[in-house]
Amino acid sequence: MLSTPRLRVSAPPAAPVTDLASGDVQVTSRFVQVGGEPVFPLTGEVHFSRLPRAQWDATLRRMRAAGMTHVATYVLWNHHEPVRGEASFSGDLDLRAFLQAATDHGLGIVLRIGPYAHAESRHGGLPDWLVETGVAVRTDDPAYLAEAERWYAMLAEQVRGIELFAIQVDNELYDQPTHLQTLRRLAERVGFTAPLWVATGWGGAELPDDVLPVFGGYSDSFWIEASDTRDLRSETNFFPSARRDDDGIGADHRTGTPGAAREYDLPFATCEIGAGMTAAYHRRPVVTAADVDALTLAKLASGSVWQGYYMFSDGRNPRAGLQEAHAAGEPNDFPDISYDFGAPLTVDGKPRESWFRLRRQHHLLGRWGAQLATMPASFPDDAPDAPDTEGLRWSVRSDGEAGFVFVINHQPGVALPAHDGVAFTVATDAGEVAFPAVDIPSDAAFVWPFGMRVGAATLRWATAQPLTEVVWRGTPLVVLGETAGIPARFDADADVREAQLDGPGSLYELVRDGETVARVLVLSEDDALRLGVRAGAEGAGAGGAELVLADGVVASDRAEIFDGGDGEVGRLTDDGWVIAGTAAPRRADVEVSLVRQAGSPPERHAADNGRASIPTDWSGAAQYALDVPDDAEATLVLEWEGDVARAWVGDRLLSDAVYRGEPWRIGPHERRGAQHIAIEILPPHPAADVYIGAGRVPTRAVVDAARLESVGTVALG
């Protein structure tokens, strides 16, 4: 049966400029501008103090290669000043060096200076000594403000002369707008300046008028109970709608009930779209790459003009005693060292599948994001909303003539139905655009263009996802990626001729009056996920952008191939696809010796809120000894099973992990060349009140295998 969903779109009204920003940055009622031109920021959270300094360069390079435009970071006070008056900003805590490195990689900076951060940090990042004074933290208590100003003054000295794009004070403060104003005044008084000040707006937060509210949304969470299969509040994030608020974020740290969601005549900007989710001891959700892909596309479908991801890189704490913990009277228990968020980049910088899926979206935003930012979202009158699992979830963003159709047919934990025979029609100011009928598979999530200009030609519509546009053989070449299960087709206002191309993809020429005015390259979904766009490539046409296919990261000067990837790297030249080189990432087994079998599971404990606590009795742990080959650049990867685990080098706690069915990675800069590592793993308690996503329930305490992984590199000079 044919389904004909239809939407009418028109040119949006002018977007007046607000007074929220300064300098070259302007905030209109719908989007952000820099130098008078719309921009589409892409911000990824990386906590510099949760990464070894030697890892920063690789992580920032791979962020930039994923298409990110900005890096966001908390400055966690308890990391820097564990003892009052003894603050450190050196080594792994060198804020200034990190910000300079980010700038060197072409990333703008969003600095989140607290004093309170949350971030699954003990006391939200406030030092123990401050909390123990009994001052009324997160208020205008003069004693608290005096310490906050002293903290800000230290930070201002570190960042002096470094350009910041935006600043956030405090985090997730719902009902004290005057305190946020006070903190901003303190920060400005000691020298902080930025074109833009932002504040988290979820939970119906009451905010000052001089900040841009930023929002978020997650696929699932640790902050609900172990008995909850899913965080049902997260379901709304998978429906395109005008909704911005997700009052579930961090709700167990909030007192009282959230306020009503507010409406803003301001851009829909985000700072915490969940690009993963960390595990507390009692609840360990597993967020898949498909979840991340659909969630982030749903925010675009809902009108987001600034995608901000939390986290973009996993991390680890610089020492024990810094994480949120039941022992500190907090609602959740976390391991001491690990901050494994299931992020697009692992702690040692390896891209997960979500990194490749986000890069595919960012290709589109890198080329058409400024245009998309000016396009408001439109929704059908019969748009479904939670808990509906039957209706077709779609929207359109358009300037009245051109635009994009979004479809979100994926929701975590639910098999949404396929929708057969769907023929979208978009009525624009320039006439109707009629897409051909397609069968939309379950779990599909995609964006398709209409009215897209490609040089002197126009694609009227395409049933494939736009990736990028480059100049190739002297004419514009637009690249489309197939949507799995749907034939890739397009219609243009020029003659279409299939052309010969040796190598991946199908090539078409758009011809007018016998002259090729543009080209279209259609890649399979697999190749669309392998596509890198290399900027600054000599001889690659106007703008110097070159297409590269690799099972890894494509940066300006190299392709990096990781364990499990095909080492061949191809690049598109005027002669067609050529092999740029091959890379063989190294992999070596590590000898694992059983020292002691696991004994009985430790006694179970719970906090006052009933949530299970991490065991403190390790007497029944299985013990292993690892003899690691001398390879200072390799990551140690352990395939293991158990409840929780710790790795030691002598009496130094090197790393720890909470089991959720994934390998345990210890990066080379964490290992620092250590060759003799002791592992201890607690056996799971058969009656433990914990939840592990996707049914990954451990029954043993064992290291099944260990290996070293190193990155292979192909130079792209």
N, C-alpha and C positions, 0 to 999 in steps of 0.2 A: 504494500500500500504506500502511495506517494505521500510524503509529508512536505508541506511548503511553508516553513517558518519565514516570517517577513518582518522587516523593520524599516521605518522611514527615518532618514537622517537629514539634517539641514546644517548649513554653515553656522557655527556657534557664534554668539555675540563676542564682541571685543572683550579681552581680559584686562581689566584695569590693573595698574601697578599699585601694590600696597606699600606701606612704609616699614615693612618687616626687615628689609635688608639694606645694605649700604655698599658704597663703592661700585665696582663693576657688576655686582650681583643684585638682581632684582627678583622679587617674588610678586607675581601677578595673582589674580584670583584663581588661576588654574594651573600654572606651571612656573618653573624657575628659569630665569634668564641670566646669562653672563654676557656682558658687553652688548646688551640689547637683543641677543639671539637666544631662542629657547635651547635648553640643554636637558638631557635626561641622565641625572647622576645615577651611578651604580656603586653602592657602598658596601664593603665587606668588613665585618668585625674581625680584627686580629689583635689579641692581647700580647703585646711585645714582651711583657714580664713573665708571660707563660710560655715563652719560646726561648731556647738558647740563642744568644746573639749570633752565633755562627749560622743559625738557620734562617735569620731574617731575610737575607738576600734571595735565597731560593724561594721562600714563601711569597715575598713581594713580587718577584719576577713571574711566578706562576699565577698570582692574582691578576697581574697586568695582562698576561697572556690569555686569561679567561675573559678579558674585556672590561674588567673593573676600572672605574674612573677615580674612586676614592677609597681610602682605608679609614675605618673608624677604630678607635681604641679607648678603652677605659684606662685611667691611671689609678691603680688600686693602692690606696694609701697604706694599707697594712703590709703590702709587699715592700714598700720603700722605707717606712719608719716604724719598725716593730718596737723600738724604744724611743720615747720622746726625746727629741734633740739629737738623735743619731740617724739621720736620714741618709739614704744612699741612692745615687742616680748613676752608678757605674756598672760596667759589665753587662749582664743580662737586663739590668734595670736602667740602662742609659736611654731615657726617653728622647733626649735630643738626637742621639745617633739614629734611633729608629725613625724619627720623623724626617731626618735628613735623608735616610735611605729610601723612605717612601717617596719623598719628593724627587730623588734621583731616578726612580722608576716611573716617574710621570703620574704619580697618584696624588690627588688632593687629600686633605686631612680633615676629618671630623673628630674633635677631641672631646672626650667625655671625662670631665675633671672631678666629678663627685661633689662633695666628699663621699656621699653614699652612692654605691654603684649597683648593688645586688650581685649579679654575675656569679651566683653560687659561691660567693666568697664569704668567709666568716665575718659576721656583723655587717654584711654588705660591703666589705672593703674597709670599714672603719677599724682603726687599730684597737686591740684589746685595751691598751692603757687609756684610750679616750673613753671607751664605753664604761670602763671600771671607775672612772671619776664620778659617774652618776649625773653628768650634765644631760640636759634634755636635748639629745641629738636630733637633727633634722628639724629644728625649730629656731626661732630667733632668740633663744637663750643667749645672752651676751657672752657667757663663758664658751659656749659652742661656737659662736660666730668668731670669737677671737682665735680659736684653734683653726677654724676653717680658713680664715684670712691668712694665717701663718702658712697653712698648707698651700693655698693658692699662690702665695708669694714665692714659695719654693718652686712651684711648677712654672710660674711666669718667667722666672730666671732661666729655667731650662729651655723654654720655647721661644725666648726673645729672638726676634729677627726671622722666625720661621712663619711662613704664610699659612694661616688656617682658613678653611672654608666655612666651618661651623663649629660651635661650641655647645655642649650640653652641661648644665650643672645638675647635681643630684640625679635621681632616676626613679621613675615610677612613684612620684609623689602626687597623690590624688587630690588632696584637699587643702593645700597650703600655697596658693599662688603668691601670697606676699613673701613667703620664705624664699621662693624661687627668685622673686625680684631682688630680695636682699642679697642672695648669693651672687646674682649677676653683678650687682653694684660692687660687691667686694672684689669679684674677679676683675672687673674693669678698673677698679681703683689701684690694683697692684700691677696692671699693665696688660691684661688680656684684651685682645681685639680680634674680631672676626666679622665678616660681612653678615653672618647669619647666626642666630641663636635658636636652638631647637629644644623641645621638651616632649617626653613621651605622653601621648594623649589617651592611651587606652584606659578602660575602667571609668569612662566618663569624667576624666580628670579635669579639675578646675585649674586653668592655666592663666598666666599673665597675658596681656594683649600683645606683648612685644616679642613673642616666640612663635616659631612655626611648629604646630603639633605634628608629631610623627607617630606612626602606628606600626602594627605588626600582626603576626598570626602564625600559628604552628600547626603541624599535622597531628601531633600528639604531645603528651607532656609527662613529666615525672611528678608534677606537683599535685596529682590526685592520688587516690588510694590504690593499693595493690589489688583490691577486689574489683576495680573498674577496668573493664576490657579496653575501653578507649575513653579519651577525654571528649565527651560529646559536644562540648562547646567549640571544639575545633572543626566540627563538621561545616559550620557556616563559612569557613574560609575556602571551601571548594565550590561555592556558588557565586558566579558573577553577580554583583549587586552594588548598590550605592553605599552599602555598609562599610565603615572603616574600622569600627571598634572591635576588639577581641578582649572582653573583660576577664577572660580566663588566665591571661598571661600573669604569672607570678602571683596568682590570687591567694595562695596560702601565706604570703607575707603581708597581705593587706588586712587591716582591721576595718570592720564594718562592711556594709554592702557597697558595691560600685554605684556611682552616679549614673544617671541616664546618659546614653550615648548622645554626644553633641553634634550639631551640624555646623560646618565651617564653610565660609565662602573663601576658601583657601585651597591650595593644591593638596592632592592626596599623596602624601609622602610617607615612606615607611623606613624603619630602621631595624626592625626585628622580624623579618620574614624568616621562619625557621628553615635554614638550610641543613637541618639535622636536628638532633635532640640528645642531650646528655642523659646519663643514667644516674639516678639516685639509687641507694641500696635497695629500697623497698619496691621501686618501680623502674623498669629498664626498657623503655620503648625502643623499637627499631623502626627508623624512618627510612623508607626506600628511596632510590633515585627517582622512581616514577612519582612518589608522593611529592618530592621537592619540585619536580618539573611541573606537575599539575597545580600545586599551591602557588608557585611564583607566576605561572601563566594566569591563574585565577585573579591574582592581584592586578596584573596588567589588564585583564578583561574587565576589572572593576574600576579602572580609571587611574591606577597608580602612575605617577609621573616621576617617581624616585624610588628605585628598588634598593632597599637596605637589608642585608642578610646578616643573621646571627646564628651560628658563627660561620666565618668563611675558612677558618683554620682551627684545627684542634690545638690543644696546648697541654702544658703541665705546669704545676706550681713550682716556684723556685725552692720551696722547702715545705716541710710538714707544718700543720697547724694553721693553714690559711683558708681552708675550705669550710663551707657551711657544714655544721655538725650538730647532732643531737646533744653532744656534750656541752655545747655552747648555748643550749636552750633554743635551738632553731628547728624548723619543722622537718628538715630532711637531713639524711646522713650521706656523705660523699667520701670517696677515698681521699687520702691525703694529697697525693701528687697528681693523679690523672685528671685532665679536663678534656676527655674524649667526647666530642659533641657529635660524632658521626658527620663531621663537616665535609665540604667539598675537598679540602686538603687535610690530610692526616697530619699528625704532629711532626712527622719528618718530611712533609711536603709532597707526599704521593697523592695524585688526583684520584678521587673516587669517581664512580659513574656519575654522580650528581654534578661533579665539576664539568664533565663533558656536556651534560644536558643544559646546564646553565650557560656554558660558552655558546651553545647553539642559539639560545635566546639572545645572548649579548651581541652576537654577530648582527642580528636584526636591529637591536637597539643602537649599536655603534653606527649603523648606516642610516636608519630611519627613526631613531629615537627622538631627535629634535622635532621631527614632524609629528610623531605619535604624541609627544607631550602636549601639543596644542589641540589634540583631538579628544573631546569628552566622550565618555562611554554612554551608550544607549542600551536599554534592556527591553525585551519584549514585555507586553502587558501581562502575559501569563507566565512570566519567569518563575520557575520553581524555587522553593527555599527549603531549608532544613525543617523537617527530616525527610522531605520528598526524595525518593531514590528512583523515580520513574521518569520524571520530566527531563527534557533536553535542556542542558545548561549552556547558554550561549549569549553572546553580546556582540556589539559592534562599536568600534571607535572610528570616528570619521570627521573630516573637516567639511562635510557636505557634498564632496565629490569623490574623493579617494578615501581609503581607510583599510581596516582590517576586521575580519570576522574571527572571533575567538570561540572555541568549543572546549569545555571541561567535562569529560565523561569518565573521570577517575575520582574515586574517593577511597581513602585508606580503610581497609577492613570491610569494604562493601563491594560486591561485584555488581557494578551498574550495568543496566541492560544495553545491548546494542540498539542502535536506531537505524533502521533500514529505509532506503529510499528518501533521504532528506535532501531537499532542493532549496537552498537558501536564496531569498530575494532581498536585496537592499535597494530601497527607493531613495535616490539621491537627488540633489538639485540639478544634476546633469542627466538624469534619467535613471531607469532601472538597471540594476546589475543582477542577472539571473545566473547563479551557479548551477552546474549540472547536478542531477540527483546522485547521491553517494550513499553507501552504507557505512555508518560510523561505528567502529568496533567498540566493545566494552574496553575501558581503560585508556581510550584515546584522549589526548589533550593537545591542541594545536592552534595555530593562528595562520590565517590565509589572507592574502592581499586582494584588493580590488582597486581599479583606477590608478595603478602604480606606474609612474613614469620611468622609463628606461631609455635615457638619451632622447631621441626624437620619436620614440614609440611609447605606447601605453599597453600594459597588461590589463585587460578589462577585468579578468579574474584569474585565479590559479587555485587548484586544489593541492597545493604543496606549500610548505612553510618557507617564507623568504629568509635567506641566510645573510647575503651580503651583495655588494656590487663593486666591481673593480673595472678598470680599463684594461682590455685584452685585445690584442691585434688591432689596436687603434680605435676600438669602439667600446661602449659600455657593455659589460657582461653581468647580468643578474644571475645569482645562484639560488636555486630552490632546492629544498630537501623534501623527499617523499614523507608523507604521513603513513605510518605502518598500516597496512590493510586497505589503503585507499589509493586507487590509481592516480598518478600525478598528471594532471592535465592543465592547460592554460589556454586563454584566448587573448589575441592581441589585435590592435588596429593596423596591423601590417601583415604582409604575407609571411607565413611561417614555413621554413624549409629545414628539414633535418640535415645536419652536417656530420661529417666524419670526425671522430675524435678517438684516437687510440688511448685506452685507459678508462678510468672510472667516469661514469656519468653519461648522460645523453645530451648532445649539443644541438641547439636550434638557432637558426639565423632569422632575424626579423628584417624583412626586405621591403623597401619602398622604392618604386621607380627603378628597379634593377639594382639598387644599392643596399648593401647591408648596413642598417642604421643601429642595430643592437643585437645582442646574443643572449640566449638563455641556456644555462647549464643546470640540468636536473640530476641531483645526486640521490642515491639510495639513502634510506634512513641511517644505515650503518656508516656510510661515507660522510653523511652530514654531521654525524657525531665525531668523525675523525678530522673534520675540516678545521684548519687553522688559517688565520689571515695574518700574514706577516707584514707588518708596517715597515716602511723605510727600505724596501728591497730595491736595489739599484737595477734599472732597466725593466722594472715591472709596470711601466705605464704611468699615467698621471696619478699623482698621489703616492706612488711607490708601494702600492699594496699588492701582495702576491698570495696566491692560494697554495696551501701546502696540506697534504694529507699524511697524517701520522697517527699512530696509536699512542699519543702522548701529548706533551705540551709543546706548542710552537711559539717560541719567543722571537724577538727581532734578529737574534744572532745564532740561534740554535733550535734544534728539536730534541726534546728529552723523552726517552723511551723507558718505560718502567716494566718491572717484572710482569710477565703475562701478555705483553704486547708484541705485535709483529714489528720487527725492527726496521722495516723498509720505510723510507721517507720519500714521498713524491712531491714534486712541485710543478705547477702549470706555467710553462713558458710559451712564447709565441709559436714554438714548434710542437706544442702539446705537452702531455705529461712526461716528465723525465724523472729518473731516480736520482735524488740528491745524495743518497748515501744510505747506509744501513748501520744500525746500532744494536749491539748485543748486551742488554743489561745482564750483569753478572748475578749468579745465584749459587750459593754454596751451602751445603748442609752443615749444621752445627751439632757437635756431639753432645748428647744429653745423657746424663747418668743419674739413675734413681738412687738417692741417698736413703730415703725412708718412705715407706708406704704411708698413705693417709690413715689416721686413726678415726675415732668417732667424731661426728660433727660437734661443734661447740654448742653450748647452751644458747638458746635464743633469747634476745633482749628486744625491748621496744621502748620508744619514747612515750611521754605522757599522751601524745596524740594518737598512740596506737600503731604508729608506723615502725616497721622493723628497723633495728639498728645494726650497724656493721659489728660482727663479733670482735671481741678483744682478746679472746683466748685462742692462741695459735699453736697450742701444744699438740693438737691432732692434725696439723697440716702435713701434707705430702711435701717432701723436700727433694729438689733436683739440683744437680751441679752442671753448669754449662761451661765448656771450654770453647771459647770464641776465637776463631782465627784472627790474626792481626790484620784487620782491614778497617782503617779509621774512617772510611767514607761510606760504610755499609750500614743499613738498618737491620737490627735483629728482629725477626718476626717469629712469634711463637704461636703454634696451633695448640690450644689448650682447652681444658674443660674443668669446671669447678664452680665455687661460689665467688670468692674473692682471692686475689693473688698479690704477692709482693716480690720484687726483685731487689737483691742487695749486692753491693760491691763492698765487701768488708762490713763495716757498720754503717755505711751510707745507704739510705733508702733510695734506690735508683728510680724505681717506677712501681706503680701498682695498677690494678685493674679490677673492675667488677664484670663478671661474666655476662655477656649477652649474645654469644654465638659468633663473635667476630675475632679475627686474629689480633693478637696483642703486639703492638709495634713499639720498639724502643729505638729512637733515632740515633745516628752516630754521634751527634753533638750532646746528647744525653749520656751516652755510654762513655764518652771521652776516652776511647781506646781500651776500656776495661775488657780483659780476656777471661776472667774467672768470675762468673756471676752465679749467685745462689738464688733459686726460685723456691718459694713456698706457696702452696695452694690449699685453701681450706675446702674440705668436702662440703657439698650442699646438705642442708638439713631436710629430710623428707617432708617435714611439716612446715617449712619456712613460709612465712607470709610475704612472699615476694612475687612480682609479676615480671616475666621476661617475654618480650615481644616475639610474635611469630612462633610461639610454642617451643622456643629453644631452651628446654628445661634440662639442666645438667644432672647427671647421675654419678659422676666420678670426679676425682681430683687428680688430674694427669696432664703432663705435657706430651702431646702426641708427636710433635715434630718441631724442630727449630731450624731456621735458615738465616743466611745473610742475603740481603738484596741490595744491589747497587744500580744506579741509573746509567743508561747508555745515552750517548750524546752524538748527534750529527751536526756539524757546523753548517750554518747557512750564511756564509759570508757574502 
